[in-house]
Amino acid sequence: MEIAITVSVIIVMIGIGVLLIHLLNGQHDERIAAFRYGDAMPGIGRRSRKGRRPAEHAGSPGATPRRKRPEEGAAG
């Protein structure tokens, strides 16, 4: 008889735990839905929605020449 009571108490406690986890998960989902968390890391792996920029050619008037680093410009 004691074994049946112990097993039933354990089953009831497991049921209460499942219900509690289910309710907390529902609250968490409501909080997450209130915010825009579409991406785990928004800047990684996605391009901006503005579109691709055309590559500038070396002879185009908008292209700026690259400056040398200070260690490259040193005499030696």
DRENBA-717252 format. One line per field, with one value per residue: residue number from 1; x, y, z of N, C-alpha, C in turn. Coordinates in nm, 2 decimals. Atoms other than C-alpha are relative to their C-alpha. Layout:
# residues N
n <- [NUM,...]
n_c1 <- [X,...]
n_c2 <- [Y,...]
n_c3 <- [Z,...]
ca_c1 <- [X,...]
ca_c2 <- [Y,...]
ca_c3 <- [Z,...]
c_c1 <- [X,...]
c_c2 <- [Y,...]
c_c3 <- [Z,...]
END
This chain:
# residues 76
n <- [1,2,3,4,5,6,7,8,9,10,11,12,13,14,15,16,17,18,19,20,21,22,23,24,25,26,27,28,29,30,31,32,33,34,35,36,37,38,39,40,41,42,43,44,45,46,47,48,49,50,51,52,53,54,55,56,57,58,59,60,61,62,63,64,65,66,67,68,69,70,71,72,73,74,75,76]
n_c1 <- [0.08,-0.08,-0.06,0.10,0.01,-0.12,0.00,0.10,-0.06,-0.10,0.07,0.07,-0.11,-0.04,0.11,-0.01,-0.12,0.03,0.10,-0.08,-0.09,0.09,0.04,-0.11,-0.04,0.09,-0.03,-0.13,0.03,0.06,-0.10,-0.08,0.08,0.02,-0.12,-0.04,-0.12,0.00,-0.13,-0.08,-0.10,0.05,-0.10,-0.08,0.06,0.10,-0.03,0.10,0.11,-0.02,-0.04,-0.14,-0.06,-0.09,-0.14,-0.06,-0.12,-0.11,-0.01,0.12,-0.02,0.04,-0.09,-0.10,-0.12,-0.03,-0.12,-0.09,-0.01,-0.12,-0.12,-0.04,-0.06,-0.12,-0.12,-0.07]
n_c2 <- [-0.12,-0.12,-0.01,-0.06,-0.15,-0.07,-0.01,-0.09,-0.14,-0.03,-0.03,-0.13,-0.10,-0.01,-0.07,-0.14,-0.06,-0.01,-0.11,-0.12,-0.03,-0.04,-0.14,-0.10,-0.01,-0.09,-0.14,-0.03,-0.02,-0.12,-0.11,0.00,-0.04,-0.14,-0.06,0.05,0.08,0.09,0.07,0.02,-0.11,-0.07,-0.05,0.11,0.09,-0.07,-0.13,-0.10,0.00,-0.11,0.05,0.00,-0.12,0.03,-0.01,-0.11,0.03,-0.08,-0.12,-0.08,-0.12,0.02,0.09,-0.07,0.09,0.05,-0.06,0.10,0.00,-0.07,0.08,0.02,-0.12,-0.03,0.03,0.11]
n_c3 <- [0.00,-0.01,0.14,0.09,-0.04,0.05,0.15,0.03,-0.04,0.10,0.13,-0.02,0.01,0.14,0.07,-0.04,0.06,0.14,0.01,-0.03,0.11,0.11,-0.03,0.02,0.14,0.06,-0.04,0.07,0.14,0.01,-0.01,0.12,0.11,-0.01,0.06,0.13,-0.01,0.12,0.03,-0.12,0.01,0.12,0.10,0.05,0.10,0.08,0.06,-0.03,0.09,0.09,0.12,0.01,0.05,0.11,-0.03,0.07,0.08,-0.05,0.08,-0.01,-0.08,-0.14,-0.07,-0.07,-0.01,-0.14,-0.06,-0.06,-0.14,-0.05,0.00,0.14,0.05,-0.06,0.08,-0.05]
ca_c1 <- [0.00,0.28,0.44,0.11,0.09,0.45,0.41,0.09,0.26,0.55,0.31,0.11,0.44,0.55,0.21,0.24,0.59,0.47,0.18,0.42,0.67,0.38,0.25,0.59,0.67,0.35,0.44,0.79,0.64,0.42,0.71,0.92,0.63,0.62,0.98,1.13,1.39,1.39,1.76,1.98,2.26,2.12,2.45,2.59,2.50,2.26,2.29,2.13,1.80,1.93,2.07,2.42,2.64,2.81,3.18,3.38,3.65,4.00,3.96,3.62,3.60,3.44,3.71,3.96,4.32,4.43,4.66,4.97,5.00,5.26,5.50,5.48,5.57,5.87,6.21,6.39]
ca_c2 <- [0.00,0.24,0.17,0.27,0.60,0.68,0.61,0.81,1.11,1.09,1.09,1.38,1.58,1.51,1.63,1.95,2.01,1.95,2.20,2.46,2.43,2.46,2.78,2.94,2.85,3.02,3.34,3.33,3.29,3.59,3.81,3.70,3.77,4.13,4.20,4.16,3.89,3.76,3.68,3.54,3.77,4.03,4.14,3.80,3.61,3.86,4.14,4.47,4.53,4.83,4.61,4.55,4.85,4.86,4.80,5.11,5.10,5.23,5.50,5.63,5.98,5.85,5.61,5.72,5.59,5.38,5.54,5.35,5.24,5.43,5.13,5.09,5.46,5.45,5.46,5.14]
ca_c3 <- [0.00,0.08,-0.27,-0.44,-0.24,-0.32,-0.69,-0.70,-0.52,-0.77,-1.07,-0.92,-0.87,-1.22,-1.35,-1.15,-1.28,-1.64,-1.59,-1.44,-1.72,-1.97,-1.81,-1.79,-2.15,-2.25,-2.06,-2.22,-2.57,-2.51,-2.40,-2.70,-2.94,-2.81,-2.94,-3.28,-3.24,-3.60,-3.61,-3.34,-3.46,-3.70,-3.86,-3.94,-4.26,-4.41,-4.65,-4.60,-4.77,-4.96,-5.23,-5.36,-5.43,-5.77,-5.76,-5.83,-6.09,-6.02,-6.29,-6.18,-6.03,-5.71,-5.63,-5.37,-5.37,-5.08,-4.84,-4.72,-4.37,-4.16,-4.15,-4.54,-4.59,-4.37,-4.53,-4.53]
c_c1 <- [0.09,0.07,-0.10,-0.01,0.12,0.00,-0.10,0.05,0.10,-0.07,-0.07,0.11,0.05,-0.10,0.00,0.12,-0.02,-0.09,0.08,0.09,-0.08,-0.04,0.11,0.05,-0.10,0.02,0.12,-0.03,-0.07,0.09,0.09,-0.08,-0.01,0.12,0.03,0.14,0.01,0.13,0.07,0.12,-0.02,0.11,0.08,-0.08,-0.11,0.05,-0.10,-0.10,0.01,0.04,0.15,0.05,0.08,0.14,0.06,0.13,0.11,0.00,-0.12,0.03,-0.03,0.09,0.11,0.12,0.02,0.12,0.09,0.00,0.13,0.13,0.04,0.07,0.13,0.12,0.07,-0.01]
c_c2 <- [0.13,0.02,0.07,0.15,0.07,0.02,0.10,0.15,0.04,0.04,0.13,0.12,0.02,0.08,0.15,0.07,0.02,0.12,0.13,0.04,0.05,0.14,0.10,0.01,0.09,0.15,0.04,0.03,0.14,0.12,0.00,0.05,0.16,0.07,-0.06,-0.06,-0.09,-0.08,-0.01,0.11,0.07,0.04,-0.11,-0.08,0.06,0.12,0.10,0.00,0.11,-0.05,0.00,0.14,-0.04,0.01,0.12,-0.04,0.09,0.14,0.09,0.12,-0.02,-0.08,0.08,-0.09,-0.04,0.06,-0.11,0.01,0.07,-0.09,-0.03,0.13,0.03,-0.04,-0.13,-0.12]
c_c3 <- [0.00,-0.14,-0.09,0.03,-0.05,-0.15,-0.04,0.03,-0.11,-0.13,0.01,-0.01,-0.14,-0.08,0.03,-0.06,-0.15,-0.02,0.03,-0.11,-0.12,0.01,-0.02,-0.14,-0.07,0.02,-0.08,-0.15,-0.02,0.01,-0.13,-0.12,0.00,-0.06,-0.13,0.01,-0.12,-0.01,0.14,0.00,-0.13,-0.11,-0.07,-0.10,-0.08,-0.06,0.03,-0.11,-0.11,-0.14,-0.01,-0.06,-0.12,0.03,-0.07,-0.06,0.05,-0.07,0.02,0.09,0.14,0.08,0.07,0.01,0.14,0.05,0.06,0.15,0.04,-0.01,-0.15,-0.05,0.06,-0.09,0.05,-0.08]
END
